[in-house]
Amino acid sequence: MKAFHEIRRYQSGFKVFYCKYRNMSFSTHWHSEIELIYVRDGKAAITIGETEYAAESGDLLICASEDVHYSDSYLMDNLLEFILFDPKVISFDSYDKNEKLSFICRTFEINRS
């Protein structure tokens, strides 16, 4: 499947974009921004690179800059929230690019002790 290059235009120098959609599917694309996709409600089938994720309410998917991704969720009832931001908004000086984290399951727990 051929992917298109999505180019986002921001209204200010703060390059962060937020939106939410119900019952969303989207075409195969890539962009320079990092994208967080949060499944607020329902289920979604989202593919990042070569991996398809069966995401459910509470799951978070992370698309790194230039990751090809799409959603084929047209028969699923869902509410998805998207945050896209220019990688320059945060620093990745200590980030190991060989360790890729693209999916956080809703059962993922952070130890806050």
trRosetta pair geometry for C-beta under 8 A, 3 or more apart (Angstrom, degrees):
i j d omega theta_ij theta_ji phi_ij phi_ji
1 28 4.8 135 127 -16 119 162
1 70 7.5 -59 115 3 148 157
2 28 6.9 143 91 85 34 129
3 28 4.3 -98 -98 138 75 98
3 29 5.5 152 -168 -106 88 22
3 30 5.4 51 151 -10 136 97
3 68 4.6 -101 -79 -135 162 113
3 70 7.8 -140 -109 -46 95 112
4 27 6.9 23 23 117 111 124
4 28 7.3 113 11 94 69 68
4 29 5.1 -31 65 -111 73 88
4 30 7.9 -178 87 27 34 67
5 29 7.1 146 -101 -162 12 84
5 30 6.2 -34 -110 71 59 82
5 31 6.8 119 -169 -92 61 58
6 29 4.6 52 -27 168 111 135
6 30 7.0 178 19 77 87 28
6 31 4.3 -53 71 -69 93 115
7 31 7.0 171 -83 -129 32 102
8 17 6.1 -109 -172 -22 144 154
8 31 6.4 55 -14 -165 102 147
8 33 6.2 6 21 -22 140 137
8 84 6.5 164 -57 117 168 143
10 13 7.5 116 109 -97 131 9
10 14 7.2 -155 172 78 138 47
10 15 4.9 -112 -52 -114 162 67
10 16 7.9 72 -126 29 129 33
10 17 6.9 -126 -102 -61 89 100
14 89 7.8 70 -163 -113 64 115
15 33 7.5 -146 151 -104 109 109
15 85 6.1 115 112 -157 78 63
15 86 3.7 29 103 -6 139 120
15 88 7.4 53 49 59 135 99
15 89 6.1 -139 68 -58 89 113
16 83 6.9 -14 -170 -170 94 91
16 84 7.3 160 -156 86 46 51
16 85 4.4 -5 -107 -102 75 102
16 86 7.7 -96 -64 13 55 76
16 89 6.3 88 -65 -109 97 161
17 33 7.5 -19 27 -149 112 167
17 82 7.6 -13 111 118 90 99
17 83 7.2 156 82 -156 53 44
17 84 4.5 -8 58 59 104 98
17 85 7.2 -175 21 -72 66 55
18 81 7.4 -7 -166 -177 90 93
18 82 6.9 161 -150 88 43 62
18 83 5.3 -8 -100 -103 80 74
18 84 8.0 -169 -71 24 37 66
19 81 7.6 179 94 -152 39 55
19 82 5.2 -5 60 56 80 106
20 40 7.0 16 -145 -9 126 145
20 79 6.5 18 176 178 112 88
20 80 6.6 178 -151 92 67 46
20 81 4.4 -24 -99 -102 98 70
20 82 7.0 176 -85 15 44 73
21 24 3.8 81 105 -69 125 127
21 79 7.6 -179 92 -150 36 51
21 80 5.6 -10 60 59 81 93
21 82 7.6 18 6 -7 99 113
22 78 7.0 172 -155 90 51 49
22 79 5.2 -22 -102 -100 74 73
22 80 7.9 166 -93 19 24 70
23 73 7.3 -160 -163 119 49 100
23 74 7.4 58 173 -141 92 42
23 76 7.2 173 -130 87 70 58
23 77 6.2 -37 -85 -127 95 45
23 78 6.1 131 -85 46 40 68
24 44 7.5 -2 68 -120 85 128
24 71 6.3 43 118 89 83 151
24 73 6.5 34 83 70 52 123
24 78 6.8 -82 29 84 78 108
24 80 5.0 -88 38 34 132 128
25 70 8.0 27 -180 170 76 85
25 71 5.0 -148 -139 103 52 92
25 72 6.0 41 -141 -125 116 25
25 73 5.0 -172 -83 49 82 68
25 74 4.5 -28 -31 -59 146 80
26 29 7.1 -63 146 16 107 116
26 70 5.9 -144 93 -147 72 65
26 71 5.0 56 31 34 78 98
27 70 6.0 -56 156 -125 21 116
28 68 6.2 15 -174 -180 94 100
28 69 7.5 180 -139 92 58 21
28 70 4.1 -52 -83 -52 58 135
29 68 7.3 -179 95 -145 18 65
29 69 7.1 -35 64 62 62 64
29 70 6.9 110 12 -80 66 85
30 66 5.4 36 175 -156 123 44
30 67 6.3 -173 -126 83 98 30
30 68 4.7 -53 -63 -90 112 58
30 69 7.1 110 -90 14 66 71
31 35 7.4 82 57 -41 113 119
31 65 7.7 -84 104 -146 57 61
31 66 7.4 -126 81 -81 22 40
31 84 7.4 8 90 -156 142 134
32 65 5.4 7 -171 -156 47 104
32 66 6.5 15 -105 -56 46 79
32 86 7.1 12 114 -128 103 72
32 87 7.3 -100 157 0 82 104
33 65 6.6 -166 99 -107 9 79
33 84 4.3 51 136 179 148 98
33 85 5.8 142 -158 65 104 19
33 86 5.8 -64 -107 -80 81 41
33 87 7.3 -179 -138 -31 38 71
34 62 7.2 -13 -177 -169 99 88
34 63 6.8 164 -163 86 50 64
34 64 6.1 -27 -118 -138 86 37
34 65 5.6 -50 -66 -53 69 75
34 84 7.1 165 80 -151 45 55
34 85 5.8 -20 56 63 91 76
34 86 8.0 55 14 153 82 5
34 87 5.6 102 -26 -82 106 77
35 62 7.4 154 84 -158 55 42
35 63 4.1 2 56 53 101 113
35 67 7.9 -123 35 57 105 113
35 69 7.3 -141 65 51 138 150
35 82 6.4 -24 -164 -160 99 96
35 83 7.3 156 -154 82 50 49
35 84 4.8 -14 -102 -100 79 84
36 60 6.3 -18 -168 -168 96 103
36 61 7.4 150 -160 79 46 51
36 62 5.9 -13 -105 -104 68 70
36 63 7.9 -149 -66 24 27 75
36 82 7.1 150 80 -155 58 45
36 83 4.5 0 52 55 108 97
36 84 7.7 -161 24 -71 66 40
37 44 7.8 -111 150 96 126 154
37 46 6.3 169 96 -129 157 167
37 55 7.7 89 112 99 111 178
37 60 7.1 150 78 -159 50 51
37 61 4.3 -11 59 58 103 102
37 62 7.9 -157 23 -68 75 27
37 63 7.1 53 -12 -12 107 104
37 80 5.9 -16 -168 -169 93 113
37 81 7.5 151 -158 77 44 49
37 82 5.7 -10 -104 -101 69 75
38 59 7.6 172 -150 92 49 46
38 60 5.2 -15 -102 -105 74 80
38 61 8.0 -162 -71 24 32 67
38 80 7.0 146 75 -161 49 59
38 81 4.4 -16 60 61 103 100
38 82 7.8 -161 22 -70 74 30
38 83 7.7 37 -8 0 108 98
39 42 6.8 -120 -175 71 102 65
39 43 7.3 19 -162 -121 142 24
39 44 5.5 -155 -104 15 116 116
39 55 4.8 173 -37 140 144 113
39 56 6.2 161 110 120 152 17
39 57 5.5 -124 125 -101 102 29
39 58 6.6 -28 80 32 94 30
39 59 4.8 25 28 53 121 85
39 60 7.6 -138 13 -71 75 37
39 61 7.9 65 -27 -8 94 98
39 78 6.2 -62 -147 -159 92 119
39 79 7.7 108 -170 74 52 57
39 80 6.1 -32 -105 -104 53 75
39 106 8.0 -79 67 -60 109 114
40 57 6.9 -22 124 -137 25 80
40 78 7.8 120 53 176 73 76
40 79 4.2 -57 70 101 112 103
40 80 6.7 -176 10 -99 90 17
40 81 5.3 81 -42 -17 114 105
41 57 5.2 12 -127 -108 32 113
41 77 8.0 -47 124 131 95 86
41 78 6.3 165 90 -154 63 50
41 79 4.2 37 41 30 99 108
42 56 7.7 -130 123 -150 31 56
42 57 6.1 102 24 -62 25 94
42 76 6.2 133 159 156 117 94
42 77 4.6 -138 -123 105 137 66
42 78 3.3 -144 86 -97 130 58
42 79 6.2 119 14 8 112 64
43 54 7.0 -11 -168 -180 110 77
43 55 6.7 154 -158 88 57 55
43 56 5.2 -21 -103 -105 79 67
43 57 7.5 -60 -65 -27 54 72
43 73 7.4 -170 113 -142 67 114
43 76 4.8 -104 84 -162 86 130
43 77 7.5 57 34 60 76 58
43 78 5.9 -115 58 -76 31 112
44 55 4.8 -16 63 66 87 106
44 71 6.0 -31 -179 -149 109 122
44 73 4.4 -31 -141 -96 72 151
44 76 5.9 174 -94 98 44 147
44 78 4.8 50 -60 -96 95 174
44 80 6.1 58 -66 -76 157 121
45 52 6.3 -3 -173 -174 91 107
45 53 7.4 164 -153 80 44 51
45 54 6.2 -15 -103 -105 73 60
45 55 7.6 177 -87 22 22 80
45 71 6.5 131 83 -160 60 68
45 72 5.1 -43 92 69 118 79
45 73 5.1 170 34 -78 74 78
45 76 6.8 149 -5 -14 87 146
46 52 7.4 157 84 -155 33 60
46 53 5.2 -18 66 58 83 100
46 55 5.7 5 18 1 111 127
46 61 5.5 -95 94 -38 148 175
46 69 6.8 12 176 -175 93 107
46 70 7.5 -173 -151 97 60 34
46 71 4.8 -27 -102 -99 75 87
46 73 7.3 -12 -59 -41 71 119
47 50 7.8 -43 -174 -173 104 11
47 51 6.7 167 -151 88 67 40
47 52 4.5 -32 -94 -97 89 71
47 53 7.2 171 -89 13 35 71
47 69 6.3 177 94 -147 58 60
47 70 5.5 -1 55 57 100 75
47 71 7.5 178 18 -86 70 36
47 72 7.3 28 -8 1 110 101
48 51 5.8 -17 65 65 75 92
48 53 7.0 16 8 -8 99 115
48 61 6.5 -179 -37 180 135 117
48 63 5.5 -150 -124 -101 119 84
48 67 5.4 2 -167 161 94 132
48 68 7.7 143 -161 83 45 50
48 69 4.6 -8 -106 -103 65 107
48 102 4.9 -166 87 -171 152 138
48 103 7.8 -172 27 -52 136 93
49 67 5.9 -67 -50 -157 86 95
49 68 6.2 102 -93 57 41 83
49 69 7.4 -13 -20 -77 47 75
49 102 7.6 -101 13 -94 113 164
51 102 6.8 121 72 83 136 149
51 103 8.0 -111 125 -25 133 129
53 59 7.6 -176 155 154 126 147
53 61 6.0 169 63 -100 158 124
53 102 7.5 -153 -49 122 138 104
53 103 5.2 178 -114 -102 144 136
55 59 4.1 -147 -157 83 93 145
55 61 6.0 -75 -81 -43 148 116
55 103 7.4 -141 -89 -140 101 106
56 59 5.6 94 53 -14 52 119
56 106 6.4 -78 85 -5 92 131
57 106 6.7 31 102 -75 54 155
58 106 2.8 62 110 -119 119 127
59 103 7.0 -15 -175 -166 112 85
59 104 6.7 162 -161 85 63 58
59 105 5.8 -31 -112 -131 95 38
59 106 5.1 -74 -61 -40 60 85
60 103 7.6 151 87 -158 54 40
60 104 4.4 -2 61 55 98 108
61 102 6.3 6 -161 162 76 72
61 103 5.5 -12 -111 -102 73 67
61 104 7.7 -158 -75 24 30 69
62 101 6.1 32 52 108 140 77
62 102 5.3 -136 64 -135 78 40
62 103 7.3 -137 22 -53 79 29
62 104 7.3 57 -18 -11 107 98
63 67 4.4 -147 -167 68 82 130
63 69 4.8 -78 -112 -19 135 154
63 102 7.1 50 -85 -140 43 95
64 67 4.8 101 54 -33 71 116
64 100 6.8 -82 -25 -139 139 103
64 102 7.5 -77 -16 -93 91 90
65 87 5.1 -39 -53 -46 138 131
67 102 7.6 156 -142 -115 161 120
71 80 7.9 -66 -106 -61 169 169
73 76 4.4 -64 -170 44 87 118
73 78 6.1 -29 162 18 141 137
85 89 4.7 -58 164 26 119 151
85 90 7.5 68 114 -5 133 99
86 89 5.2 116 70 -24 77 96
87 90 7.0 -75 -168 54 49 77
87 92 6.8 -34 -176 -11 108 126
92 95 3.7 -39 -170 14 91 135
96 99 4.6 46 93 19 110 105
97 100 7.5 19 -180 -72 49 83
101 104 7.2 36 167 -60 109 89
104 108 4.9 -67 -175 12 88 159
105 108 5.2 129 64 -31 69 92
